[in-house]
């Protein structure tokens, strides 16, 4: 199949309190605000080449409002739209939005809103932020936690294999790995990629009746030391770690997970390997083999199975979160100074 998609371009997420989430991403996590319009806040990572990486959208619950992918060419955009329509899904063409051009928007077969674009406005730094290095879109951030890039999004679905098959057959994602439970032949996880990364799209099994949910969004820093420093600084300023720092077996990335004020899960990655094999065949891992924890010496907390929006009958702080995490989720600025 012709290579259709190049990379994850930006994410839009809903937040019950946009200002609280924006304050977190800017002041604690080191992203930078570049635009506001229609109550939306546009944020960027210092190393991303397009104008923004993340859009905060007002909403009653934390959720994935849309994931946007850049195609490899104008022709690839047309081909991708044709393949989606041929699969039985009807989307719509739009004339573009803030810093992107004509786009094809649709909802995938498992309920996830998507945008495909070719034309994007590359970021042009103002003089005070211009890098001395020609390939950098702006100076390296002075913030101790600032991520360099948007990395991936992991969504939730009722059928992991069905999800991977549709995105592979219709949009050309490479399926890189699966995870089955040790106790039963049930597939609970998969990773897919549009490029040489281990993944820029993940999918977890969802047993709820809410389609289109998201498990986490993820960003990238250059080194393991950057990641450890981020965990240190966030914890010192009241944001506990939900899981990690550690290393995933699949992809071999260093990771940590925490929550932003809306309760949405955020991951930070570094390291990992690149895979250029064009005819790669996905292996199936089991948790006992270290799929999630490379060292096989610690269980993933139950709270990590929670996706967003919440399944009926649960709140953002009730699915396995510690008392400290509950307090931090309800009021992330009330625990300043705790170690």
BELFENWO-V663497 format. One record per pair of residues at least 24 apart in sequence whose ideal C-beta (glycine too) atoms are under 7 Angstrom apart, sorted by the first residue. I is the first residue (numbers start at 1). J is the second residue. D is the distance in Angstrom with one decimal. If there is no record, write none. Layout:
BEGIN
I&J&D  I&J&D
END
This chain:
BEGIN
1&172&5.0  2&76&6.7  2&79&6.4  3&72&5.4  3&172&6.0  4&71&5.9  4&72&6.4  4&76&4.7  4&79&6.1  4&80&4.7  4&171&5.7  4&172&4.6  5&69&5.0  5&71&5.9  5&72&6.9  5&171&5.9  5&172&6.2  5&194&4.2  6&70&4.9  6&71&6.4  6&72&4.9  6&194&6.3  6&195&6.9  7&70&5.8  7&194&5.9  7&195&5.9  7&200&6.4  8&67&6.9  8&69&5.9  8&150&6.2  8&152&6.4  8&153&6.7  8&200&4.7  9&50&6.1  9&68&4.4  9&69&5.8  9&70&4.4  9&117&6.3  9&120&6.3  10&50&6.8  10&52&5.9  10&53&5.6  10&54&6.6  10&55&6.6  10&68&4.9  10&150&6.8  11&54&5.5  11&67&5.6  11&150&6.7  11&153&5.8  11&217&5.6  12&55&4.2  12&57&5.5  12&65&3.9  12&66&4.4  13&54&7.0  13&56&6.5  13&57&6.7  13&62&6.8  13&63&6.9  13&64&6.2  13&65&5.8  13&217&6.6  13&264&6.3  14&57&4.9  14&58&6.9  14&59&2.7  14&61&6.7  14&62&6.3  14&63&4.7  14&65&5.0  15&56&5.2  15&58&6.9  15&59&6.4  15&62&6.3  15&262&4.4  16&59&6.7  16&60&6.2  16&61&6.7  16&262&5.8  17&261&6.4  17&262&6.9  18&56&4.9  18&58&5.4  20&261&4.2  21&56&5.4  21&260&5.5  21&261&5.3  21&262&5.3  22&56&5.7  24&260&5.0  24&261&5.3  24&332&6.4  25&260&6.8  28&145&6.8  28&234&6.4  28&237&6.2  28&239&6.4  29&145&5.4  30&141&5.4  30&143&3.1  30&145&4.6  30&146&3.0  31&146&6.9  35&98&6.3  37&98&6.7  42&98&6.8  44&123&6.9  45&147&4.9  45&148&5.9  45&149&5.4  45&150&5.8  45&219&6.4  46&138&5.6  46&140&6.1  46&141&4.3  46&146&5.8  46&148&6.4  47&137&6.7  47&148&3.7  47&149&5.2  48&137&6.8  48&149&5.6  48&150&6.0  49&122&5.6  49&123&6.3  49&137&5.3  50&99&6.9  50&120&4.8  50&121&6.9  50&122&6.3  50&123&6.2  51&99&4.2  51&121&5.3  51&123&4.8  52&99&6.8  53&150&4.1  54&150&6.8  61&308&7.0  61&309&4.0  61&310&6.7  62&262&4.0  62&263&5.7  62&264&4.1  62&308&4.6  62&309&6.6  63&214&6.5  63&308&5.5  63&309&4.8  64&112&6.4  64&113&7.0  64&155&6.6  64&212&6.9  64&214&3.8  65&113&6.7  66&113&4.4  66&114&6.7  66&115&5.4  67&112&6.8  67&114&5.7  67&153&5.3  68&115&4.1  68&117&6.2  69&114&6.9  69&116&5.6  70&117&5.8  70&118&6.7  70&120&6.1  71&116&5.8  71&118&4.9  73&118&6.6  74&118&4.9  77&104&6.5  77&116&5.8  77&118&4.6  80&104&6.9  80&116&5.4  80&171&6.1  81&116&6.9  83&170&4.8  84&170&6.0  87&170&5.2  109&166&5.4  110&157&4.3  110&158&6.8  110&163&5.4  110&211&6.1  110&212&6.9  111&211&3.0  111&212&3.0  112&155&5.3  112&212&5.0  113&212&7.0  144&229&5.9  144&233&5.2  145&230&4.3  145&233&5.4  145&234&6.5  147&219&3.5  147&220&5.9  147&221&5.6  147&268&6.5  148&220&5.5  148&221&5.9  148&222&6.0  149&219&6.7  149&220&4.3  150&219&6.0  151&200&7.0  151&218&4.4  151&219&5.4  151&220&4.2  151&269&5.4  152&199&5.7  152&200&4.5  152&201&6.3  152&202&6.2  152&218&4.7  153&201&6.4  153&214&6.7  153&217&5.3  153&218&6.9  154&202&3.3  154&203&6.7  154&204&6.3  154&215&4.5  154&216&5.2  155&203&5.6  155&213&6.8  155&214&5.2  155&215&6.5  156&204&5.2  156&206&3.7  156&213&4.2  156&214&6.7  156&215&5.3  156&307&4.0  157&203&5.3  157&206&5.6  158&206&5.7  160&187&4.5  160&188&6.7  160&189&6.6  160&190&5.0  160&203&5.7  160&205&5.4  161&187&5.7  163&203&5.0  164&190&4.8  164&192&6.1  164&203&6.8  167&192&5.9  168&192&6.9  173&201&6.4  174&280&6.1  175&282&4.6  176&275&6.8  176&280&6.7  176&282&5.8  177&250&4.8  177&282&5.3  177&283&5.7  177&285&6.2  178&282&5.8  178&284&4.5  178&285&7.0  179&285&4.9  179&286&6.9  179&287&6.8  179&291&4.5  180&284&5.5  180&286&5.8  182&286&4.9  182&287&5.8  182&288&5.0  191&250&6.1  191&251&6.7  196&274&4.4  196&275&6.0  196&276&5.3  197&274&6.8  198&250&6.9  198&251&3.2  198&253&6.8  198&272&5.5  198&273&6.8  198&275&6.4  199&251&6.3  204&307&6.9  206&307&6.0  208&311&3.9  210&309&6.3  210&311&6.2  213&307&4.2  213&308&5.9  213&309&6.4  214&307&6.3  214&308&5.4  215&265&6.6  215&307&4.6  216&257&6.7  216&265&3.9  216&266&6.4  216&267&5.0  217&266&6.0  218&267&3.9  218&269&5.8  219&268&5.6  220&269&5.4  220&270&6.8  221&268&6.2  221&270&5.0  222&270&6.5  223&270&5.7  224&254&4.9  224&270&5.4  224&271&5.9  226&270&6.2  227&254&5.3  227&256&6.1  227&268&5.7  227&270&4.7  230&268&5.8  231&256&5.1  234&258&6.0  235&339&6.5  236&339&6.6  237&336&6.1  238&328&6.1  238&332&6.0  238&333&6.3  238&335&3.9  238&336&4.9  238&338&6.2  239&328&6.3  239&332&6.2  240&324&5.5  240&325&5.2  240&328&5.4  242&301&6.6  242&303&6.1  242&304&6.8  242&325&6.6  243&300&6.2  243&301&5.7  243&304&5.7  246&293&5.8  246&294&7.0  246&295&6.9  247&294&3.9  248&292&6.0  248&294&6.3  249&285&6.5  249&289&6.6  249&290&3.6  249&291&4.9  249&292&6.8  249&294&4.7  250&285&6.0  250&291&5.3  252&294&6.6  257&304&6.9  259&329&5.5  261&332&4.9  263&316&3.4  263&329&5.1  264&308&5.7
END
